[in-house]
């Protein structure tokens, strides 16, 4: 009994608690109890009393466990990562877990969209191509794409705010700022001003060119 308690504590620390703040997407006390038992013995997802479990059984349990007991998500992902490390020989089981997570995510969309998105993001980070592919087939969303977009948003290219440093334009002494979609000025008190310069046209005439720059002295 003492060993079981210690093992439960180790599991809680190993898998972390990213999903513990979420409420169950499905109110099923019996399923939640089974899911809680699973988290103390994650290998039971793949190996039952009568031997190896089928892919359909794994899919059904993953859906039920995660939807009724969000705390089961880290344990499911731990099993998936272990399978992914074993290579192509476990592809069917990886796909089964991806299917179960996809079905759980679809259930949770209507009750807890935030948790549904966490399922997708956490799955995308596991490195299991088979699970990600099957999840996408179930939900219509690509987990690996969501992870890639998350990484791109944290880069140094300005993120969702766009460019915030001035860009100088050759031939003009005032700095100008290039604006892109979703960008904001780094000087909120600036106004647009115009300057006029003469330039010779190809036909020998004179044209007037208006150049707009961002100036903090307007």
C-alpha positions, 0 to 999 in steps of 0.5 A, a space after each residue: 500500500 505504501 509503495 502504491 501511494 509513493 508511485 501515485 505521487 511520482 506519477 503526479 510529479 512526472 506527468 505534471 499538472 497542466 490539465 488539473 485546472 480543467 473540469 471534466 467535459 463529461 459528467 461520468 463518475 464511474 468513468 472518472 474513477 477508472 481514469 484515476 486508476 489508470 493514472 496510477 498504472 498507465 501501462 494498463 491502457 495497453 496491457 489488460 488482464 487478458 493480454 495486449 488490448 486492441 486498438 479500438 479498446 485503446 481509442 475508447 478508453 483514451 476518449 473516455 478517460 480524457 473527457 471525464 477526467 482531464 488529469 488523465 491527459 498527461 498520463 496518456 501523452 506519456 504512454 504515447 511518447 513511449 510508443 513513439 520512441 519504439 518506432 513504426 512497430 507501434 504505429 497502430 497503437 499511436 494512431 489509436 491514441 490519436 483517435 481517442 484524443 481527437 474524439 475527446 477534443 471534439 467532445 470538449 469543444 462544446 464544454 471547455 474549448 480551452 482544454 480542447 485546445 490544450 489537448 491539441 497543442 500537447 499532442 502536437 508536441 509529442 512527435 508522434 506522426 501517426 497520432 497527429 495524423 489520426 487526430 487531424 482526421 478526426 477533428 480537422 485540425 493539425 496539432 503539429 501546425 498549432 505547435 509550429 505557429 506557437 513557436 513562430 509567434 515567440 520568435 524575434 520577428 516582432 510577433 503578433 505586434 509586428 515591427 517596432 523599430 524605425 527603418 530609414 529610407 535612403 534619400 530622406 533624413 527622417 526615419 520612417 517605419 514600415 507597417 505590416 499587418 497587425 503592427 503598431 507604432 512604437 511611438 503612439 503620439 506620432 502623427 503623419 506629416 508630408 514633405 514635398 520634393 521636386 524631381 525631374 520626369 523622363 519627359 523633362 517636366 517636373 513632378 511633385 512627390 509626397 512622402 509620408 513619414 512618422 515624426 514625433 515632432 509634429 
